[in-house]
């Protein structure tokens, strides 16, 4: 599996990057993206810390991307936050979507889908106009393995089938217990009503390899 949504101690995760890499490899996963929660106060700091180990990435058995998850930023400022993340060296940028589990401000999904991002994370309250925009702009939409955020997976799956936008599956990992492998990912996707789960897994790999510099 290639997990494109993982958190480290640089936001609210429990592990340093090296620990994440080792545990991912031990679980049989081939790559991941560290995308810590970020806003204007910490985007440069998070990316600077992650980029310090970029020169050593080839040594790690599980390869990874450096990125951020723009989180709870007001919709009108999401574009500026995304621009800052790319400027500071991000290899992947995702946005924390509107979800049942957290009070993300309405309008976040729509604002994010109009920006240069790679993934809209767990947008369980996604609207049909947003689904159309995701397809139009080629932005991947996340099926989440995380408790709480996964409550909207069924709606995301149905909208993907109707509008044809591309899905990825991620863990939103915060602790070692959140790590899953291919078998568990297949079950999450099937449970969400995704018929072609293999294609979703392939999307994860394709996007990872495209973004890895």
MOLIN-V58015 format. One record per residue. N is the residue number from 1. RES is the residue in one small letter. SS is DSSP state (alpha for helix, beta for strand, coil for the rest). PHI is phi in degrees with one decimal (none if undefined). OMEGA is omega in whole degrees, -180 to 180 (* if undefined). Layout:
<<N;RES;SS;PHI;OMEGA> <N;RES;SS;PHI;OMEGA>>
//
This chain:
<<1;x;coil;none;171> <2;x;beta;-113.3;-177> <3;x;beta;-95.8;-172> <4;x;beta;-99.7;-178> <5;x;beta;-150.6;-175> <6;x;beta;-136.2;180> <7;x;coil;-115.5;179> <8;x;coil;-114.7;178> <9;x;coil;-66.9;-180> <10;x;coil;-75.7;165> <11;x;coil;-132.9;-177> <12;x;coil;-117.9;175> <13;x;coil;-83.8;-176> <14;x;coil;-101.4;-171> <15;x;coil;-118.9;170> <16;x;coil;-78.8;-177> <17;x;alpha;-53.9;-180> <18;x;alpha;-63.2;177> <19;x;alpha;-65.5;178> <20;x;alpha;-60.8;-178> <21;x;alpha;-59.1;-178> <22;x;alpha;-65.7;-179> <23;x;alpha;-68.9;177> <24;x;alpha;-63.3;180> <25;x;alpha;-64.4;-179> <26;x;alpha;-63.7;178> <27;x;coil;-81.6;180> <28;x;coil;93.0;-180> <29;x;coil;-87.0;-171> <30;x;coil;-102.0;-179> <31;x;beta;-171.5;179> <32;x;beta;-158.3;176> <33;x;beta;-122.8;173> <34;x;beta;-87.6;-175> <35;x;beta;-131.4;-176> <36;x;beta;-70.2;178> <37;x;beta;-57.2;-173> <38;x;beta;-146.7;169> <39;x;coil;-142.0;-175> <40;x;coil;-65.9;-178> <41;x;coil;-77.2;-172> <42;x;coil;-135.6;180> <43;x;alpha;-54.7;-180> <44;x;alpha;-62.5;-177> <45;x;alpha;-66.8;180> <46;x;alpha;-58.9;-176> <47;x;alpha;-67.8;177> <48;x;alpha;-62.3;179> <49;x;alpha;-66.2;-179> <50;x;alpha;-68.0;-178> <51;x;alpha;-69.1;178> <52;x;coil;-63.7;-180> <53;x;coil;-99.4;-179> <54;x;alpha;-59.6;-178> <55;x;alpha;-66.9;180> <56;x;alpha;-101.9;-171> <57;x;alpha;-59.1;-177> <58;x;alpha;-63.6;-179> <59;x;alpha;-78.1;-179> <60;x;coil;-72.0;-178> <61;x;coil;-72.3;173> <62;x;coil;-104.2;-176> <63;x;beta;-78.8;180> <64;x;beta;-145.0;178> <65;x;beta;-105.7;178> <66;x;beta;-100.2;-179> <67;x;beta;-160.4;178> <68;x;beta;-144.0;169> <69;x;beta;-114.6;178> <70;x;beta;-64.0;-167> <71;x;coil;-129.6;177> <72;x;coil;57.0;172> <73;x;coil;-79.5;179> <74;x;coil;-53.2;-177> <75;x;alpha;-49.5;-177> <76;x;alpha;-68.9;-179> <77;x;alpha;-107.6;-177> <78;x;alpha;-59.8;-180> <79;x;alpha;-58.2;180> <80;x;alpha;-67.2;179> <81;x;alpha;-67.6;178> <82;x;alpha;-63.1;179> <83;x;alpha;-59.8;179> <84;x;alpha;-63.9;-179> <85;x;alpha;-61.6;177> <86;x;alpha;-63.8;-180> <87;x;alpha;-62.7;-176> <88;x;coil;-86.4;172> <89;x;coil;103.3;179> <90;x;coil;-61.8;174> <91;x;coil;-98.4;177> <92;x;beta;-146.2;178> <93;x;beta;-129.0;175> <94;x;beta;-123.4;179> <95;x;beta;-123.8;178> <96;x;beta;-70.2;-176> <97;x;coil;-77.5;177> <98;x;coil;-74.2;-172> <99;x;beta;-136.3;177> <100;x;coil;-64.0;-171> <101;x;coil;-79.0;-178> <102;x;beta;-140.1;-178> <103;x;coil;-83.6;177> <104;x;coil;-65.5;-174> <105;x;coil;-64.5;178> <106;x;coil;-60.4;-177> <107;x;coil;103.6;-180> <108;x;alpha;-64.1;-179> <109;x;alpha;-57.1;-177> <110;x;alpha;-63.3;180> <111;x;alpha;-63.4;-178> <112;x;alpha;-63.8;-177> <113;x;alpha;-71.8;176> <114;x;coil;-96.4;-178> <115;x;coil;-113.9;-179> <116;x;coil;-84.7;178> <117;x;coil;-118.5;180> <118;x;coil;-96.7;-174> <119;x;beta;-139.7;167> <120;x;beta;-100.6;-172> <121;x;beta;-83.0;173> <122;x;coil;32.1;-179> <123;x;coil;-87.1;-173> <124;x;coil;-60.4;179> <125;x;coil;-99.9;-176> <126;x;coil;-62.3;178> <127;x;coil;-98.6;-176> <128;x;alpha;-65.1;178> <129;x;alpha;-65.0;177> <130;x;alpha;-71.9;176> <131;x;alpha;-62.4;178> <132;x;alpha;-62.8;-179> <133;x;alpha;-68.0;178> <134;x;alpha;-60.8;177> <135;x;alpha;-64.3;-177> <136;x;alpha;-62.0;-175> <137;x;alpha;-95.1;176> <138;x;coil;66.7;-180> <139;x;coil;-96.4;180> <140;x;beta;-75.7;179> <141;x;beta;-114.7;-170> <142;x;beta;-92.5;161> <143;x;beta;-93.5;-172> <144;x;beta;-105.4;174> <145;x;coil;-90.0;-174> <146;x;coil;-83.9;178> <147;x;coil;-58.6;-177> <148;x;coil;94.0;179> <149;x;alpha;-65.9;-178> <150;x;alpha;-71.4;-178> <151;x;alpha;-63.7;179> <152;x;alpha;-99.2;-176> <153;x;alpha;-59.8;-178> <154;x;alpha;-61.9;179> <155;x;alpha;-65.6;179> <156;x;alpha;-59.8;179> <157;x;alpha;-61.6;-179> <158;x;alpha;-66.7;179> <159;x;alpha;-67.6;178> <160;x;alpha;-63.9;179> <161;x;alpha;-65.5;-177> <162;x;alpha;-77.4;-172> <163;x;alpha;-105.9;173> <164;x;coil;81.6;174> <165;x;coil;-76.2;-175> <166;x;coil;-89.8;179> <167;x;beta;-104.3;165> <168;x;beta;-130.7;175> <169;x;beta;-118.3;-180> <170;x;beta;-137.2;-179> <171;x;coil;-93.9;-169> <172;x;coil;57.3;-172> <173;x;beta;-62.4;173> <174;x;coil;-119.4;-178> <175;x;coil;-137.0;-179> <176;x;alpha;-54.6;-178> <177;x;alpha;-66.5;-178> <178;x;alpha;-81.6;-176> <179;x;coil;-68.0;176> <180;x;coil;-127.3;177> <181;x;coil;-113.2;-177> <182;x;alpha;-58.6;-177> <183;x;alpha;-63.1;179> <184;x;alpha;-67.5;178> <185;x;alpha;-62.0;177> <186;x;alpha;-58.6;-180> <187;x;alpha;-66.9;179> <188;x;alpha;-63.3;180> <189;x;alpha;-64.5;179> <190;x;alpha;-62.9;178> <191;x;alpha;-64.8;178> <192;x;coil;-81.8;180> <193;x;coil;90.7;178> <194;x;coil;-82.5;-178> <195;x;coil;-72.9;-176> <196;x;coil;-95.5;-176> <197;x;alpha;-67.7;180> <198;x;alpha;-62.7;180> <199;x;alpha;-62.7;179> <200;x;alpha;-65.0;178> <201;x;alpha;-61.5;177> <202;x;alpha;-65.3;177> <203;x;alpha;-61.3;178> <204;x;alpha;-58.4;-179> <205;x;alpha;-65.8;-179> <206;x;alpha;-61.9;-179> <207;x;alpha;-67.7;178> <208;x;alpha;-57.6;-177> <209;x;alpha;-68.1;177> <210;x;alpha;-67.1;-174> <211;x;alpha;-86.9;-176> <212;x;coil;-70.3;-175> <213;x;coil;-94.2;*>>
//
